[in-house]
Amino acid sequence: MHQGDGVRRDGAGIGAARAYELVRKELLTEFGADFFRSYIDPLLLVAEVDGVLLFRAGTRIAQERLRQQVQHRLEARMRAYVPALGGVQILLEHEIPEDVRDLADARIAPPRIAPVAPSAVRYGDSYDFDSFCVDRSNERAFAVAQMIAESSDVTFPVWLLHSPPGCGKTHLITAVARRAMQVNPERKVLMLTGQEFLESFQSALHKKRDASVFKDMVRAPDLLIIDDFHRICGKKATEEEAFDTMNDLMRRGGQVVLAANHGAEGLEGLDETLRAKLKGAAATEITEPDATLRRRILDARVAHHSRSSPGFSVAPSALDMIAQRMHVTGRELDGAVCQLLIEWKISGGNEVTFDSAANALQAKLSDTAERRITVQLVQKVVARHFGMTVQQLLERTRRHTIARPRQIAMYLACTMTHASLPDIGQRFGGFDHTTIMYARDRIAQLSETDVNLKAELEGLARAIRREP
């Protein structure tokens, strides 16, 4: 049992510790700064046992990610400097043999669990303020997030951001971490999930001498961000540590940002002392997106995927239909776009049409709140809006005062119901399915340039959904 004493290919002995220093720089280039900060930077070389290098990961989540994505590259790069290397193992603190730990702590590196500065931001580059779609459902949260990111002058020490899953909390708090580091590189920022906080704290409890290391890690930042904070609810000791951590940061003038699926009142199992503190914190809710925001999110996700898959495009009428019929969160909309990307690749790179999108998303569309909407309901609301009867709306005439409302009704029937084109044609008095297609595409095209028509369509859609 000894520290690494491998040699480089040129025969110069540099030791495993020095080799790892060089390999870390190579891995930074290979995996990028964000991934490196989150997973590789905290990884410690603790000892060599019978030719095998032992590394210590801070959390089980980090261990799994490192084993899946990094271990084989780490071993290959280390072997370039240590040809006799017998392998690499990535372990948690309690998995390291007792007789190795003293050597590790004394001779390889000081113990630590995760990086403090720069932040452990682990999400893609698309998670920034520029790519966040803003409207009335999230504009207050967006404004507060920018305020925290742009300035270290704390006006409210704890901010609780809450919403149903998939509404953009993680996106927004990641943007906070990124912008905060850009604005002030000296600002110490730490971002981790509630699960990582929980696992790191429990690991520190099992290894009592690491308790101070954990406390130093979570209390050292100027800005501490915890995502999925609800994960620690019901874990009494962890909640107490979170409470003490917040008090310590507040005392030093630091800022705490928490993201959870519920506000303070709705966090089940939360200790009442901590609940009282969160009730006194600044809190902002993000609500589920409406049709307009869903459409903008779809545009943004299509644009995002088209950068890595040049040529990927979706017909505007298809995106209109998805936005109207899928009353879901941004995360689920991204899943829908991923499904359309598969459809696009299968089709050989042709634009995803309305019909192919409807077919590809059939299962998702059938689960939405639009099941109750019928062609007859659409006709009723549109006729009322234009001050006519349904019978007048269905007249076979080309008079503009009737033909245009009828085309609008056909468009809405296509985008808001599950009826097929032939079925819609029958319910409009026996029109051929090609006529329905023409009306649908014509109204979709006009709405792209006519803001009044677009607003009218959105108003009609809301009226149809509200109709008893």
C-alpha positions in Angstrom: 0.0 0.0 0.0 1.7 3.2 -1.1 1.2 6.4 -2.9 1.5 6.3 -6.7 5.1 6.2 -8.0 4.4 5.6 -11.7 6.6 6.9 -14.5 5.8 8.8 -17.6 6.4 7.2 -21.0 9.8 9.0 -21.2 10.7 7.3 -17.9 10.7 10.4 -15.7 9.1 9.5 -12.3 6.5 12.0 -11.4 4.2 10.1 -9.1 0.5 9.4 -9.3 -0.4 12.7 -7.6 1.5 14.8 -10.1 0.1 12.7 -12.9 -3.4 13.4 -11.7 -2.7 17.1 -11.7 -1.8 16.9 -15.4 -4.7 14.6 -16.2 -7.2 17.0 -14.5 -6.2 19.7 -17.0 -6.7 17.4 -19.9 -10.1 16.3 -18.5 -11.1 20.0 -18.1 -10.5 20.5 -21.9 -12.3 17.2 -22.8 -15.4 17.6 -20.6 -15.8 21.4 -20.4 -15.8 23.8 -17.5 -19.3 23.2 -16.2 -19.1 19.4 -16.0 -15.5 19.6 -14.6 -16.6 22.0 -11.8 -19.5 19.8 -10.9 -17.9 16.3 -10.9 -14.2 16.1 -11.7 -12.9 19.1 -9.6 -14.2 17.5 -6.3 -12.7 14.1 -7.1 -9.8 13.3 -4.8 -7.0 10.9 -5.4 -6.6 9.3 -2.0 -4.2 6.3 -2.4 -2.8 3.5 -4.4 -3.4 -0.1 -3.3 -1.6 -2.9 -5.2 -1.3 -0.8 -8.3 -4.9 0.4 -8.2 -5.6 4.1 -7.7 -8.4 5.0 -5.3 -10.4 8.2 -5.9 -13.0 9.6 -3.5 -16.3 11.1 -4.8 -18.3 13.4 -2.5 -21.8 12.0 -3.2 -23.4 8.9 -4.7 -24.8 11.0 -7.5 -21.4 12.2 -8.4 -20.0 8.7 -8.1 -22.5 7.3 -10.5 -21.9 10.0 -13.1 -18.1 9.7 -12.8 -18.2 5.9 -13.2 -20.5 6.2 -16.3 -18.7 9.1 -18.1 -15.3 9.7 -16.7 -13.7 6.6 -15.2 -12.6 5.0 -18.5 -11.1 8.3 -19.7 -9.4 9.0 -16.4 -7.9 5.5 -16.4 -6.6 5.8 -20.0 -5.1 9.2 -19.4 -3.5 8.2 -16.1 -2.0 5.2 -17.8 -0.2 7.5 -20.2 1.8 8.7 -17.2 1.7 5.6 -15.1 2.1 2.7 -17.5 2.1 0.0 -14.8 -1.3 1.3 -13.5 -3.5 -1.6 -12.4 -6.8 0.3 -12.7 -8.9 3.1 -11.2 -11.7 2.9 -8.6 -14.1 5.7 -7.7 -15.4 5.2 -4.1 -17.4 7.0 -1.5 -15.9 7.9 1.9 -17.3 4.9 3.7 -16.2 2.5 0.9 -12.5 3.4 1.3 -10.7 0.9 3.6 -10.0 2.2 7.1 -6.2 1.7 6.8 -6.1 3.8 3.7 -8.0 6.9 5.0 -5.3 8.3 7.3 -2.8 8.0 4.5 -5.2 9.7 2.1 -6.0 12.6 4.4 -2.4 13.2 5.4 -0.5 12.8 2.2 -2.6 13.1 -0.9 -5.0 16.0 -0.4 -7.1 17.7 2.2 -10.6 16.3 2.5 -13.4 18.1 0.7 -16.8 17.2 -0.6 -17.6 19.7 -3.4 -16.3 22.9 -4.9 -17.4 26.2 -3.5 -16.1 28.7 -6.1 -16.7 28.7 -8.9 -20.2 27.1 -8.6 -21.0 23.5 -9.2 -23.4 24.3 -12.1 -24.1 21.1 -14.0 -26.6 22.0 -16.7 -26.2 22.8 -20.4 -25.3 26.1 -21.8 -29.0 26.7 -22.8 -29.9 27.3 -19.2 -29.3 31.0 -19.1 -31.4 34.2 -18.9 -31.4 34.7 -22.7 -33.0 31.3 -23.4 -35.7 31.7 -20.6 -39.1 32.5 -22.1 -40.8 35.2 -20.1 -44.5 36.1 -19.7 -46.9 36.9 -16.9 -46.7 33.4 -15.4 -43.0 33.9 -14.6 -42.0 37.5 -15.1 -41.8 38.3 -11.4 -39.6 35.3 -10.8 -37.4 36.3 -13.7 -37.0 39.9 -12.4 -36.0 38.7 -8.9 -33.6 36.1 -10.3 -31.8 38.8 -12.4 -31.7 41.1 -9.3 -29.9 38.4 -7.3 -27.5 37.5 -10.1 -26.5 41.1 -10.9 -25.8 42.3 -7.4 -24.3 40.9 -4.2 -26.0 43.6 -2.2 -28.6 41.5 -0.3 -32.0 43.1 0.2 -33.7 39.8 1.1 -31.4 37.0 2.4 -33.6 34.0 1.5 -35.6 33.6 -1.7 -37.9 30.7 -2.2 -38.9 30.0 -5.8 -41.7 27.4 -6.2 -43.8 25.9 -8.9 -45.1 22.6 -10.2 -42.4 20.4 -11.6 -41.2 21.3 -15.1 -42.1 25.0 -15.1 -38.5 26.4 -15.3 -37.2 26.6 -11.7 -34.0 24.8 -12.4 -33.5 26.8 -15.6 -33.9 30.0 -13.8 -31.7 29.3 -10.7 -29.0 27.9 -13.0 -29.1 31.2 -14.9 -28.7 33.0 -11.6 -25.5 31.0 -10.8 -24.0 31.6 -14.3 -24.7 35.3 -14.4 -23.5 35.8 -10.8 -20.1 34.3 -11.7 -19.9 36.3 -14.9 -20.8 39.6 -13.2 -18.3 39.0 -10.3 -15.8 36.2 -10.7 -14.8 36.7 -7.1 -18.2 36.0 -5.8 -18.3 32.5 -4.2 -21.3 30.6 -5.6 -22.3 27.0 -4.7 -25.2 25.3 -6.4 -26.4 21.8 -5.5 -29.6 19.8 -5.3 -31.5 18.9 -2.1 -30.5 15.3 -2.7 -26.8 16.2 -2.8 -27.1 18.3 0.3 -28.8 15.4 2.0 -26.3 12.7 0.9 -23.3 14.9 1.6 -24.6 15.7 5.1 -25.4 12.1 5.9 -22.0 11.0 4.7 -20.4 13.6 7.0 -22.4 12.3 9.9 -21.1 8.8 9.4 -17.5 10.2 9.2 -17.6 12.6 12.2 -14.3 14.3 11.4 -15.7 15.3 8.0 -18.6 17.2 9.6 -16.6 20.4 9.7 -15.6 19.9 6.1 -19.3 19.8 5.1 -20.1 22.8 7.2 -17.2 24.7 5.6 -18.5 23.7 2.1 -22.1 24.9 2.5 -21.4 27.9 4.6 -18.4 29.4 2.7 -20.3 30.7 -0.4 -21.6 34.2 -0.7 -24.5 32.8 -2.8 -25.9 29.3 -1.9 -28.4 27.8 -4.3 -30.3 24.6 -3.5 -32.5 23.0 -6.1 -35.3 20.6 -5.3 -35.2 21.7 -1.7 -38.3 19.6 -0.9 -36.0 16.6 -1.0 -34.8 17.3 2.5 -38.2 17.7 4.0 -38.9 15.1 6.7 -35.2 14.5 7.4 -35.0 16.1 10.8 -31.2 16.3 11.2 -30.7 17.5 7.6 -33.4 20.2 8.1 -31.7 21.4 11.2 -28.4 21.6 9.3 -30.1 23.6 6.5 -31.6 25.9 9.1 -28.2 26.5 10.8 -26.6 27.0 7.3 -29.1 29.7 6.3 -28.7 31.5 9.6 -24.9 31.5 9.3 -25.0 32.8 5.7 -27.5 35.5 6.7 -25.3 36.5 9.6 -22.4 37.0 7.2 -24.5 38.9 4.7 -24.9 36.0 2.2 -27.7 35.1 -0.1 -29.7 31.8 -0.1 -31.8 30.7 -3.1 -34.1 27.7 -2.7 -36.2 26.1 -5.4 -39.1 23.7 -4.5 -42.3 22.2 -5.8 -44.4 24.0 -3.2 -44.3 27.2 -1.1 -43.6 27.1 2.6 -47.1 26.0 3.5 -47.2 23.1 1.1 -43.8 21.5 1.9 -44.9 18.2 3.6 -42.9 17.0 6.6 -41.0 20.3 7.0 -39.9 21.2 10.5 -42.0 24.0 11.8 -39.1 26.1 12.8 -37.7 25.9 9.3 -41.2 26.4 7.9 -41.6 29.6 9.9 -38.3 30.9 8.5 -39.4 30.2 4.9 -42.7 31.9 5.6 -40.7 35.0 6.4 -38.6 34.7 3.3 -39.2 36.4 -0.1 -41.2 33.9 -2.2 -42.2 33.8 -5.8 -44.4 31.4 -7.7 -44.2 30.3 -11.3 -47.5 29.1 -12.7 -48.0 26.7 -15.6 -47.6 28.3 -19.0 -50.5 29.4 -21.1 -50.9 28.8 -24.8 -49.0 31.8 -25.9 -46.0 31.0 -23.7 -46.2 27.3 -24.7 -45.9 28.4 -28.3 -42.8 30.5 -27.6 -41.3 27.6 -25.6 -41.8 25.3 -28.6 -40.1 27.8 -30.9 -37.2 28.1 -28.5 -36.8 24.3 -28.2 -37.0 23.8 -32.0 -34.3 26.5 -32.4 -32.2 24.8 -29.8 -32.3 21.4 -31.4 -31.8 22.8 -34.8 -28.4 24.1 -33.8 -27.2 20.5 -33.2 -29.4 19.0 -36.0 -29.2 21.6 -38.9 -32.3 21.5 -41.0 -34.6 20.4 -38.3 -37.9 22.3 -38.7 -41.5 22.0 -37.7 -44.5 23.5 -39.6 -45.9 26.5 -37.7 -49.4 25.0 -37.9 -48.1 21.9 -36.1 -46.6 24.0 -33.3 -49.8 26.0 -33.0 -51.7 22.7 -32.6 -49.3 21.4 -29.9 -49.5 24.7 -28.0 -53.3 24.7 -28.0 -53.8 21.0 -27.2 -51.0 20.2 -24.8 -51.7 22.0 -21.5 -48.4 20.9 -20.1 -45.2 22.3 -18.6 -42.1 23.5 -20.5 -40.3 20.2 -19.7 -43.0 18.2 -21.3 -43.0 20.5 -24.3 -39.3 19.8 -24.7 -40.1 16.1 -24.6 -42.7 16.7 -27.4 -40.1 18.5 -29.5 -37.6 15.6 -29.0 -40.3 13.3 -30.3 -40.7 15.5 -33.4 -36.9 15.5 -33.8 -37.1 11.7 -34.0 -39.9 12.0 -36.6 -37.8 14.4 -38.6 -34.8 12.1 -38.7 -37.0 9.1 -39.6 -38.5 11.1 -42.5 -35.1 11.8 -43.9 -34.9 15.4 -43.0 -38.2 16.7 -44.3 -40.0 19.4 -42.4 -42.3 17.9 -39.7 -45.8 18.6 -41.0 -49.1 19.1 -39.1 -50.2 15.6 -39.8 -46.9 13.9 -39.0 -46.7 15.8 -35.7 -50.2 14.8 -34.7 -49.3 11.2 -35.5 -46.0 11.3 -33.7 -47.6 12.9 -30.6 -50.8 11.0 -30.6 -50.3 9.5 -27.2 -49.3 12.8 -25.6 -52.1 14.7 -27.2 -54.7 12.2 -26.0 -53.7 12.8 -22.4 -54.3 16.6 -22.5 -57.2 18.6 -21.2 -58.6 19.1 -24.7 -60.5 15.7 -24.7 -63.8 17.4 -24.0 -63.6 19.9 -26.9 -65.6 18.9 -29.9 -66.1 20.3 -33.4 -69.6 21.4 -32.5 -68.3 23.3 -29.5 -65.8 25.1 -31.7 -68.5 26.0 -34.2 -70.8 27.3 -31.4 -68.2 29.6 -29.9 -66.9 30.9 -33.2 -70.5 31.6 -34.5 -71.3 33.5 -31.3 -68.1 35.5 -31.5 -68.9 36.7 -35.0 -72.6 37.4 -34.2 -74.2 34.6 -36.3 -75.8 31.3 -35.8 -74.1 28.0 -36.4 -76.4 27.4 -39.4 -75.1 30.6 -40.9 -71.5 29.6 -40.2 -72.1 26.4 -42.1 -73.6 28.0 -45.2 -71.9 27.0 -48.5 -71.1 30.6 -49.5 -67.9 32.5 -50.5 -69.1 35.7 -48.9 -66.1 37.0 -46.8 -68.3 37.7 -43.8 -69.0 34.0 -43.5 -66.1 32.3 -45.3 -63.5 33.8 -43.1 -65.2 32.9 -39.8 -65.8 29.4 -41.2 -62.1 29.1 -42.0 -61.2 30.2 -38.5 -63.6 27.6 -37.1 -62.0 24.9 -39.3 -58.5 26.0 -38.1 -59.5 25.8 -34.4 -61.3 22.5 -35.0 -58.0 21.1 -36.4 -55.8 22.5 -33.6 -58.1 21.9 -30.6 -59.9 18.6 -31.3 -59.0 15.1 -32.1 -61.3 14.9 -35.1 -59.7 13.8 -38.4 -59.8 16.0 -41.4 -62.5 14.0 -43.2 -64.6 14.1 -40.0 -64.2 17.8 -39.6 -65.2 18.2 -43.3 -68.4 16.2 -42.7 -69.3 18.3 -39.6 -68.9 21.5 -41.7 -71.4 20.3 -44.2 -69.6 17.8 -46.4 -66.4 19.7 -47.3 -63.5 17.6 -48.7 -60.6 17.1 -46.4 -58.4 19.1 -48.7 -60.6 22.1 -48.1 -60.1 21.7 -44.4 -56.4 21.5 -44.9 -56.4 24.7 -47.0 -58.4 26.6 -44.4 -56.1 25.4 -41.6 -52.9 26.3 -43.3 -54.3 29.6 -44.6 -55.3 30.8 -41.2 -52.0 29.6 -39.7 -50.1 31.5 -42.4 -52.1 34.7 -41.9 -51.7 34.6 -38.1 -47.9 34.7 -38.5 -48.1 38.3 -39.9 -51.4 39.6 -38.7 -51.1 40.3 -34.9 -54.8 41.1 -34.7 -55.8 37.8 -36.1 -53.4 36.0 -33.9 -54.8 37.7 -30.8 -58.4 36.9 -32.0 -57.5 33.2 -32.4 -56.0 33.1 -28.9 -59.1 34.8 -27.5 -61.3 32.3 -29.2 -59.2 29.4 -27.9 -59.6 30.6 -24.4 -63.3 31.1 -24.8 -63.7 27.5 -26.2 -61.7 26.1 -23.2 -63.9 28.0 -20.7 -67.2 27.0 -22.3 -69.1 24.6 -20.0 
